[in-house]
Amino acid sequence: MQIAEPLQTVIDELSKLPTIGKKTALRIALHLLKSDSELADNIVKSIKELKEKIRFCSKCFNLSVEETCDICRNTKRDRSIICVVEEASDIIAIEKSNEYNGLYHVLGGVLSPLQGTGSESLKIKELMDRIAEDEVKEIILALNPDTEGDTTSLYLANILKQHKVKITRIARGIPIGGDLEFADEATIGRAFLGRVNI
């Protein structure tokens, strides 16, 4: 079936977004087509504002509207702890838990030689500068539990040893509400290795 060129253009552009395939892009495009113009105008306006107003925090590289983000400016946060994450989206997930009250540092990725991402591509030097300048007592490594995340955590742990800081890693294991019978072997193994006293 021949699709009208303007509709096909929208489908092609929407399908470039993560997790949106051609079928989902078609549904979204048709929904926009059926909706009043105000919806499309609001979406376009909000995307433009996103691109124009959002920047990276000059201190931790979180997303921000100001030079420094709300978390870095918050004087009630524990400034002696820095949680190292891959991307700013990880901060959003951690903040939703309401369990962490320290600062963050966004690496901007992980070590991945196959993808061409070396240590110079990440915000590692900036992390070292923060540790040297501030009264940091603990670094929490909260990187994804995959090969690249583990490699990056080991690399960071090795170079952080020169500083007199405690280096910890977030626990891994069975999720709350999860069933052992449905967990994979690696997750169960990690849960046993990371067990704690009660």
Secondary structure, 3 states (H helix, E strand, C coil): CCCCHHHHHHHHHHCCCCCCCHHHHHHHHHHHHHCCHHHHHHHHHHHHHHHHHCEECCCCCCEECCCCCHHHHCCCCEEEEEEEECCHHHHHHHHHCCCCCEEEEECCCCCEHHHCECHHHCCHHHHHHHHHHCCCCEEEECCCCCHHHHHHHHHHHHHHCCCCCEEEECCCCCCCCCCHHHCCHHHHHHHHHCCCCC
